Amino acid sequence: MDDVDHRTRGCAGCLAAGVVGAPAALLAWAPNARVSVTGGFEQQHRDLSVLFVDLPLVAFGGALVPALAWLLGLRLLGGRAWAAALVAVAALGLGVWGLTSWWTPYERPEFVG
């Protein structure tokens, strides 16, 4: 019975981390990608590849990083769900911070002389 409880906690936490992680990563990524989608001044910076390449990668990474952190935390911390949840939240926070500090879309200069 105890083994089933660990599996249930593992699956539920992994699912919750993925369901929360993907939208959190996308909400942090979207303001940076706005210039590439709208184009900025006279649509000179329009680059729709952020929707086809970056959007799926950010969503996948946002779902995968906290889920893996949850599973790793659950395994290493002896099955304590609250500690695994803290590890997953910390991993999501570090992942979002890394995404917003590292990734910026390419912007051509406004005026080329």
DSSP file (Angstrom, degrees, kcal/mol; ACC not computed):
  #  RESIDUE AA STRUCTURE BP1 BP2  ACC     N-H-->O    O-->H-N    N-H-->O    O-->H-N    TCO  KAPPA ALPHA  PHI   PSI    X-CA   Y-CA   Z-CA
    1    1 A M     >        0   0    0      0, 0.0     4,-1.7     0, 0.0     5,-0.1   0.000 360.0 360.0 360.0 -37.7    0.0    0.0    0.0
    2    2 A D  H  >  +     0   0    0      1,-0.2     4,-1.8     2,-0.2     5,-0.1   0.854 360.0  55.2 -67.3 -34.0    2.9    2.4    0.8
    3    3 A D  H  > S+     0   0    0      1,-0.2     4,-2.0     2,-0.2    -1,-0.2   0.880 106.5  50.4 -66.5 -37.9    4.4    1.7   -2.6
    4    4 A V  H  > S+     0   0    0      1,-0.2     4,-2.6     2,-0.2    -1,-0.2   0.880 107.3  54.7 -66.8 -37.4    1.2    2.7   -4.4
    5    5 A D  H  X S+     0   0    0     -4,-1.7     4,-2.5     2,-0.2    -2,-0.2   0.900 107.6  49.3 -63.1 -41.2    1.1    5.9   -2.3
    6    6 A H  H  X S+     0   0    0     -4,-1.8     4,-2.4     2,-0.2    -1,-0.2   0.907 112.2  48.2 -64.3 -42.0    4.6    6.9   -3.4
    7    7 A R  H  X S+     0   0    0     -4,-2.0     4,-2.6     2,-0.2     5,-0.2   0.907 111.8  49.8 -64.4 -41.3    3.8    6.2   -7.1
    8    8 A T  H  X S+     0   0    0     -4,-2.6     4,-2.6     2,-0.2     5,-0.2   0.926 112.7  46.4 -64.5 -44.4    0.6    8.3   -6.7
    9    9 A R  H  X S+     0   0    0     -4,-2.5     4,-2.5     2,-0.2     5,-0.3   0.896 112.7  51.0 -63.5 -40.1    2.5   11.2   -5.1
   10   10 A G  H  X S+     0   0    0     -4,-2.4     4,-2.1    -5,-0.2    -2,-0.2   0.929 114.2  42.1 -63.9 -46.1    5.2   11.0   -7.8
   11   11 A C  H  X S+     0   0    0     -4,-2.6     4,-2.4     2,-0.2    -2,-0.2   0.907 115.7  49.0 -68.3 -42.1    2.7   11.0  -10.7
   12   12 A A  H  X S+     0   0    0     -4,-2.6     4,-2.5    -5,-0.2    -2,-0.2   0.915 114.1  45.5 -65.8 -42.5    0.5   13.7   -9.2
   13   13 A G  H  X S+     0   0    0     -4,-2.5     4,-2.6    -5,-0.2    -1,-0.2   0.892 112.4  50.9 -67.7 -39.5    3.5   16.0   -8.4
   14   14 A C  H  X S+     0   0    0     -4,-2.1     4,-2.0    -5,-0.3    -2,-0.2   0.918 112.7  46.4 -63.3 -43.7    5.0   15.5  -11.8
   15   15 A L  H  X S+     0   0    0     -4,-2.4     4,-2.5     2,-0.2    -2,-0.2   0.916 113.2  48.9 -64.8 -43.8    1.8   16.3  -13.5
   16   16 A A  H  X S+     0   0    0     -4,-2.5     4,-2.2     1,-0.2     5,-0.3   0.899 110.3  51.2 -64.2 -40.3    1.2   19.4  -11.3
   17   17 A A  H  X S+     0   0    0     -4,-2.6     4,-2.5     1,-0.2    -1,-0.2   0.895 113.1  45.5 -64.5 -39.7    4.8   20.6  -11.9
   18   18 A G  H  X S+     0   0    0     -4,-2.0     4,-1.8     2,-0.2    -2,-0.2   0.895 112.6  49.9 -69.1 -39.8    4.3   20.3  -15.7
   19   19 A V  H  < S+     0   0    0     -4,-2.5    -2,-0.2     1,-0.2    -1,-0.2   0.852 120.4  36.1 -69.1 -34.3    0.9   21.9  -15.7
   20   20 A V  H  X S+     0   0    0     -4,-2.2     4,-1.6    -5,-0.2    -2,-0.2   0.837 115.0  55.9 -84.8 -35.6    2.2   24.9  -13.6
   21   21 A G  H  X S+     0   0    0     -4,-2.5     4,-2.4    -5,-0.3    42,-0.3   0.892 101.6  53.1 -68.6 -42.4    5.6   25.1  -15.2
   22   22 A A  H  X S+     0   0    0     -4,-1.8     4,-2.3     1,-0.2     5,-0.2   0.946 112.6  42.2 -63.9 -49.9    4.7   25.4  -18.9
   23   23 A P  H  > S+     0   0    0      0, 0.0     4,-2.6     0, 0.0    -1,-0.2   0.879 113.6  53.8 -65.1 -34.0    2.4   28.4  -18.4
   24   24 A A  H  X S+     0   0    0     -4,-1.6     4,-1.6     2,-0.2    -2,-0.2   0.927 110.9  45.5 -64.4 -43.3    4.8   30.1  -16.0
   25   25 A A  H  X S+     0   0    0     -4,-2.4     4,-1.9     2,-0.2    -1,-0.2   0.901 113.9  49.3 -65.6 -40.7    7.6   29.8  -18.5
   26   26 A L  H  X S+     0   0    0     -4,-2.3     4,-2.4    -5,-0.2    -2,-0.2   0.886 109.4  51.6 -67.0 -37.8    5.4   31.1  -21.3
   27   27 A L  H  < S+     0   0    0     -4,-2.6    -1,-0.2     1,-0.2    -2,-0.2   0.833 112.8  45.6 -68.4 -31.0    4.2   34.0  -19.3
   28   28 A A  H  < S+     0   0    0     -4,-1.6     4,-0.4    -5,-0.2    -1,-0.2   0.815 116.9  45.4 -77.5 -30.5    7.8   35.0  -18.5
   29   29 A W  H >X S+     0   0    0     -4,-1.9     4,-1.5     1,-0.2     3,-0.7   0.820  96.4  74.0 -80.7 -34.3    8.9   34.6  -22.1
   30   30 A A  H 3X S+     0   0    0     -4,-2.4     4,-1.0     1,-0.2     3,-0.2   0.842  90.5  53.6 -58.1 -43.5    6.0   36.4  -23.9
   31   31 A P  H 34 S+     0   0    0      0, 0.0     4,-0.4     0, 0.0     3,-0.3   0.873 110.5  48.7 -61.9 -33.4    7.0   40.0  -23.1
   32   32 A N  H <4 S+     0   0    0     -3,-0.7     3,-0.4    -4,-0.4     4,-0.3   0.838 113.1  47.2 -71.2 -31.7   10.4   39.4  -24.5
   33   33 A A  H  X S+     0   0    0     -4,-1.5     4,-1.5     1,-0.2     3,-0.4   0.553  87.2  90.0 -86.0  -7.7    9.1   37.8  -27.7
   34   34 A R  H  X S+     0   0    0     -4,-1.0     4,-2.8    -3,-0.3     5,-0.4   0.873  83.2  54.2 -59.1 -40.1    6.4   40.6  -28.2
   35   35 A V  H  > S+     0   0    0     -3,-0.4     4,-2.0    -4,-0.4    -1,-0.2   0.881 107.9  50.5 -63.1 -37.8    8.8   42.7  -30.4
   36   36 A S  H  4 S+     0   0    0     -3,-0.4    11,-3.2    -4,-0.3    -1,-0.2   0.821 115.4  42.2 -70.8 -29.8    9.5   39.8  -32.7
   37   37 A V  H  < S+     0   0    0     -4,-1.5    -2,-0.2     9,-0.2    -1,-0.2   0.920 122.2  36.1 -83.2 -46.2    5.8   39.0  -33.2
   38   38 A T  H  < S-     0   0    0     -4,-2.8     8,-0.2    -5,-0.2    -3,-0.2   0.806  99.8-131.8 -79.7 -29.4    4.4   42.6  -33.5
   39   39 A G     <  -     0   0    0     -4,-2.0     6,-2.8    -5,-0.4     5,-0.4   0.269  26.9-128.6  99.5 -12.2    7.5   43.9  -35.4
   40   40 A G  S >  S+     0   0    0     -6,-0.2     3,-1.6     3,-0.2     2,-0.3  -0.366  76.4  17.0  69.2-147.6    8.1   47.1  -33.4
   41   41 A F  G >  S-     0   0    0      1,-0.3     3,-1.7     2,-0.1     4,-0.1  -0.445 145.6 -17.3 -64.7 119.3    8.4   50.4  -35.3
   42   42 A E  G 3  S-     0   0    0     -2,-0.3    -1,-0.3     1,-0.3    -2,-0.1   0.745 113.9 -79.1  52.2  28.9    7.0   49.9  -38.8
   43   43 A Q  G X  S+     0   0    0     -3,-1.6     3,-0.7     1,-0.1    -1,-0.3   0.792  91.0 140.5  54.3  35.6    7.3   46.2  -38.4
   44   44 A Q  T <   +     0   0    0     -3,-1.7    -4,-0.2    -5,-0.4    64,-0.1   0.729  69.3  48.2 -76.8 -21.5   11.0   46.2  -39.1
   45   45 A H  T 3  S+     0   0    0     -6,-2.8    -6,-0.3   -10,-0.1     2,-0.2   0.171  76.2 141.5-105.2  17.8   11.8   43.6  -36.4
   46   46 A R    <   +     0   0    0     -3,-0.7     2,-0.3    -7,-0.3    -9,-0.2  -0.436  13.8 160.3 -68.0 126.1    9.1   41.1  -37.3
   47   47 A D    >   -     0   0    0    -11,-3.2     3,-1.2    -2,-0.2     4,-0.1  -0.782  16.8-177.1-147.5  96.1   10.4   37.5  -36.8
   48   48 A L  T >>  +     0   0    0     -2,-0.3     3,-1.3     1,-0.3     4,-0.9   0.459  67.0  91.3 -79.4   0.1    7.7   34.9  -36.5
   49   49 A S  H 3>>S+     0   0    0      1,-0.3     4,-2.8     2,-0.2     5,-0.8   0.739  73.7  70.6 -66.5 -19.3   10.2   32.1  -36.0
   50   50 A V  I <4>S+     0   0    0     -3,-1.2     5,-2.2     1,-0.2    -1,-0.3   0.818  98.4  49.7 -65.0 -27.0    9.9   32.8  -32.3
   51   51 A L  I <45S+     0   0    0     -3,-1.3    -1,-0.2     3,-0.2    -2,-0.2   0.816 118.1  37.2 -77.8 -30.6    6.4   31.3  -32.5
   52   52 A F  I  <5S+     0   0    0     -4,-0.9    -2,-0.2     3,-0.1    -3,-0.1   0.755 133.3  19.0 -94.2 -26.9    7.5   28.2  -34.4
   53   53 A V  I  X5S+     0   0    0     -4,-2.8     4,-1.3    -5,-0.1    -3,-0.2   0.823 128.4  36.6-108.3 -56.5   10.9   27.5  -32.7
   54   54 A D  I  ><S+     0   0    0     -5,-0.8     4,-2.8     1,-0.2     5,-0.3   0.888 109.6  59.5 -73.5 -40.0   11.1   29.3  -29.4
   55   55 A L  H  ><S+     0   0    0     -5,-2.2     4,-2.3     1,-0.2     5,-0.2   0.933 109.1  42.3 -57.9 -50.5    7.5   28.9  -28.2
   56   56 A P  H  > S+     0   0    0      0, 0.0     4,-2.6     0, 0.0    -1,-0.2   0.891 115.6  50.6 -65.4 -35.4    7.4   25.1  -28.2
   57   57 A L  H  X S+     0   0    0     -4,-1.3     4,-2.6     2,-0.2    -2,-0.2   0.903 111.6  47.0 -68.0 -39.8   10.9   24.9  -26.7
   58   58 A V  H  X S+     0   0    0     -4,-2.8     4,-2.6     2,-0.2    -1,-0.2   0.919 114.5  47.2 -67.2 -42.8   10.0   27.2  -23.8
   59   59 A A  H  X S+     0   0    0     -4,-2.3     4,-1.6    -5,-0.3    -2,-0.2   0.919 114.6  46.6 -64.6 -42.8    6.8   25.4  -23.2
   60   60 A F  H  X S+     0   0    0     -4,-2.6     4,-2.4    -5,-0.2    -2,-0.2   0.925 115.4  45.6 -65.2 -44.8    8.5   22.0  -23.2
   61   61 A G  H  X S+     0   0    0     -4,-2.6     4,-2.6     1,-0.2    -2,-0.2   0.882 110.3  54.3 -65.4 -38.7   11.3   23.2  -21.0
   62   62 A G  H  < S+     0   0    0     -4,-2.6    -1,-0.2     1,-0.2    -2,-0.2   0.822 115.2  39.8 -65.8 -30.9    8.9   24.9  -18.6
   63   63 A A  H  X S+     0   0    0     -4,-1.6     4,-0.9   -42,-0.3    -2,-0.2   0.834 119.1  46.2 -82.8 -34.8    7.0   21.6  -18.2
   64   64 A L  H  X S+     0   0    0     -4,-2.4     4,-2.7    -5,-0.2     5,-0.3   0.902 104.2  56.8 -79.3 -42.5   10.1   19.4  -18.1
   65   65 A V  H  X S+     0   0    0     -4,-2.6     4,-2.2     1,-0.2     5,-0.2   0.943 112.1  39.2 -61.5 -52.1   12.4   21.2  -15.7
   66   66 A P  H  > S+     0   0    0      0, 0.0     4,-2.5     0, 0.0    -1,-0.2   0.872 115.3  54.1 -67.8 -31.6   10.1   21.3  -12.6
   67   67 A A  H  X S+     0   0    0     -4,-0.9     4,-2.3     2,-0.2    -2,-0.2   0.929 111.5  44.0 -66.0 -43.4    8.8   17.8  -13.3
   68   68 A L  H  X S+     0   0    0     -4,-2.7     4,-2.6     2,-0.2     5,-0.2   0.882 113.0  52.0 -67.3 -37.1   12.3   16.4  -13.4
   69   69 A A  H  X S+     0   0    0     -4,-2.2     4,-2.7    -5,-0.3    -2,-0.2   0.888 109.0  51.4 -65.2 -37.9   13.2   18.4  -10.3
   70   70 A W  H  X S+     0   0    0     -4,-2.5     4,-2.8     2,-0.2     5,-0.2   0.949 112.4  45.0 -61.5 -49.5   10.1   17.0   -8.5
   71   71 A L  H  X S+     0   0    0     -4,-2.3     4,-2.0     1,-0.2    -2,-0.2   0.909 115.4  47.0 -63.2 -41.9   11.0   13.5   -9.4
   72   72 A L  H  X S+     0   0    0     -4,-2.6     4,-2.8     2,-0.2     5,-0.2   0.911 113.7  48.2 -66.3 -42.2   14.6   13.9   -8.4
   73   73 A G  H  X S+     0   0    0     -4,-2.7     4,-2.2     1,-0.2     6,-0.3   0.890 111.3  50.3 -64.6 -39.7   13.6   15.7   -5.1
   74   74 A L  H  <>S+     0   0    0     -4,-2.8     5,-2.1    -5,-0.2    -1,-0.2   0.883 114.8  44.4 -65.2 -37.8   11.1   12.9   -4.3
   75   75 A R  H ><5S+     0   0    0     -4,-2.0     3,-0.7    -5,-0.2    -2,-0.2   0.925 119.7  38.8 -72.5 -45.3   13.8   10.3   -4.9
   76   76 A L  H 3<5S+     0   0    0     -4,-2.8    -2,-0.2     1,-0.2    -3,-0.2   0.759 113.1  54.1 -80.7 -24.8   16.7   11.9   -3.1
   77   77 A L  T ><5S-     0   0    0     -4,-2.2     3,-0.6    -5,-0.2    -1,-0.2   0.163 116.7-102.1-100.5  19.8   14.7   13.3   -0.1
   78   78 A G  T < 5S-     0   0    0     -3,-0.7    -3,-0.2     1,-0.2    -4,-0.1   0.767  72.3 -56.6  74.7  27.4   13.1   10.1    0.9
   79   79 A G  T 3 <S+     0   0    0     -5,-2.1     2,-0.8    -6,-0.3    -1,-0.2   0.627  85.3 152.2  82.6  13.0    9.6   10.5   -0.5
   80   80 A R    <>  -     0   0    0     -3,-0.6     4,-1.9    -7,-0.3    -1,-0.2  -0.693  29.2-163.2 -80.8 113.2    8.8   13.8    1.3
   81   81 A A  H  > S+     0   0    0     -2,-0.8     4,-2.2     1,-0.2    -1,-0.2   0.867  84.6  53.9 -67.7 -37.8    6.3   15.5   -1.0
   82   82 A W  H  > S+     0   0    0      1,-0.2     4,-1.8     2,-0.2    -1,-0.2   0.884 110.1  47.3 -66.7 -36.8    6.7   19.0    0.5
   83   83 A A  H  > S+     0   0    0      2,-0.2     4,-2.0     1,-0.2    -1,-0.2   0.887 111.7  50.4 -70.4 -38.5   10.5   19.0    0.1
   84   84 A A  H  X S+     0   0    0     -4,-1.9     4,-2.3     1,-0.2    -2,-0.2   0.867 108.5  53.4 -65.8 -35.3   10.1   17.8   -3.5
   85   85 A A  H  X S+     0   0    0     -4,-2.2     4,-2.5     2,-0.2    -2,-0.2   0.896 107.7  50.5 -65.8 -39.3    7.6   20.6   -4.1
   86   86 A L  H  X S+     0   0    0     -4,-1.8     4,-2.4     2,-0.2    -2,-0.2   0.900 110.4  49.6 -63.9 -39.9   10.1   23.1   -2.8
   87   87 A V  H  X S+     0   0    0     -4,-2.0     4,-2.4     2,-0.2    -2,-0.2   0.908 111.7  48.8 -64.5 -41.3   12.8   21.7   -5.1
   88   88 A A  H  X S+     0   0    0     -4,-2.3     4,-2.3     2,-0.2    -2,-0.2   0.900 111.9  48.1 -66.7 -40.7   10.4   21.9   -8.1
   89   89 A V  H  X S+     0   0    0     -4,-2.5     4,-2.6     2,-0.2    -2,-0.2   0.904 112.6  49.1 -66.4 -40.7    9.4   25.5   -7.3
   90   90 A A  H  X S+     0   0    0     -4,-2.4     4,-2.6     2,-0.2    -2,-0.2   0.903 111.4  49.2 -64.6 -40.7   13.1   26.5   -6.9
   91   91 A A  H  X S+     0   0    0     -4,-2.4     4,-2.4     2,-0.2    -2,-0.2   0.898 111.8  48.8 -65.4 -40.1   13.9   24.8  -10.2
   92   92 A L  H  X S+     0   0    0     -4,-2.3     4,-2.6     2,-0.2     5,-0.2   0.925 112.0  48.9 -64.6 -44.0   11.1   26.6  -11.9
   93   93 A G  H  X S+     0   0    0     -4,-2.6     4,-2.4     1,-0.2    -2,-0.2   0.921 113.6  45.6 -61.7 -44.7   12.1   29.9  -10.5
   94   94 A L  H  X S+     0   0    0     -4,-2.6     4,-2.5     2,-0.2    -1,-0.2   0.876 113.1  51.4 -66.0 -36.7   15.8   29.4  -11.5
   95   95 A G  H  X S+     0   0    0     -4,-2.4     4,-2.3    -5,-0.2    -2,-0.2   0.915 111.8  45.3 -66.3 -42.6   14.6   28.3  -15.0
   96   96 A V  H  X S+     0   0    0     -4,-2.6     4,-2.6     2,-0.2     5,-0.2   0.906 113.5  50.5 -67.2 -41.5   12.4   31.3  -15.5
   97   97 A W  H  X S+     0   0    0     -4,-2.4     4,-1.9    -5,-0.2     5,-0.2   0.929 112.3  47.0 -60.9 -44.9   15.2   33.6  -14.2
   98   98 A G  H  X S+     0   0    0     -4,-2.5     4,-2.1     1,-0.2     5,-0.4   0.886 112.1  51.1 -63.6 -38.9   17.7   32.0  -16.6
   99   99 A L  H  X S+     0   0    0     -4,-2.3     4,-2.0     1,-0.2    -2,-0.2   0.938 113.5  42.6 -64.4 -47.1   15.2   32.3  -19.5
  100  100 A T  H  < S+     0   0    0     -4,-2.6    -1,-0.2     1,-0.2    -2,-0.2   0.777 119.0  43.8 -75.0 -24.9   14.5   35.9  -19.0
  101  101 A S  H  < S+     0   0    0     -4,-1.9    -1,-0.2    -5,-0.2    -2,-0.2   0.783 123.6  33.4 -88.2 -27.1   18.1   36.9  -18.3
  102  102 A W  H  < S+     0   0    0     -4,-2.1     2,-0.6    -5,-0.2    -3,-0.2   0.884 105.3  68.9 -94.9 -44.7   19.7   34.9  -21.1
  103  103 A W     <  +     0   0    0     -4,-2.0    -1,-0.1    -5,-0.4   -71,-0.0  -0.670  50.5 153.8 -88.6 121.1   17.2   34.9  -24.0
  104  104 A T        -     0   0    0     -2,-0.6   -71,-0.1    -3,-0.0     3,-0.1  -0.988  42.2-116.2-137.8 135.9   16.5   38.1  -25.8
  105  105 A P        -     0   0    0      0, 0.0     2,-0.2     0, 0.0   -70,-0.0  -0.325  38.1 -96.3 -70.1 153.7   15.3   38.1  -29.4
  106  106 A Y        -     0   0    0    -59,-0.0     2,-0.5     1,-0.0     0, 0.0  -0.500  40.2-169.1 -69.4 132.3   17.5   39.7  -32.1
  107  107 A E        -     0   0    0     -2,-0.2     3,-0.1    -3,-0.1   -62,-0.1  -0.982  13.4-141.2-125.9 120.7   16.6   43.3  -32.8
  108  108 A R        -     0   0    0     -2,-0.5   -64,-0.0     1,-0.1     4,-0.0  -0.404  39.2 -89.8 -70.1 154.3   18.1   45.0  -35.8
  109  109 A P        -     0   0    0      0, 0.0     3,-0.1     0, 0.0    -1,-0.1  -0.370  30.4-130.6 -63.7 146.8   19.1   48.7  -35.3
  110  110 A E  S    S+     0   0    0      1,-0.2     2,-0.5    -3,-0.1    -2,-0.1   0.927  93.6  33.6 -63.9 -45.7   16.3   51.1  -36.1
  111  111 A F        -     0   0    0      2,-0.0     2,-0.6    -3,-0.0    -1,-0.2  -0.952  66.8-167.4-120.9 121.0   18.4   53.4  -38.3
  112  112 A V              0   0    0     -2,-0.5    -4,-0.0    -3,-0.1    -2,-0.0  -0.931 360.0 360.0-107.2 119.5   21.2   52.0  -40.4
  113  113 A G              0   0    0     -2,-0.6    -1,-0.1     0, 0.0    -2,-0.0   0.433 360.0 360.0 -95.2 360.0   23.4   54.8  -41.8
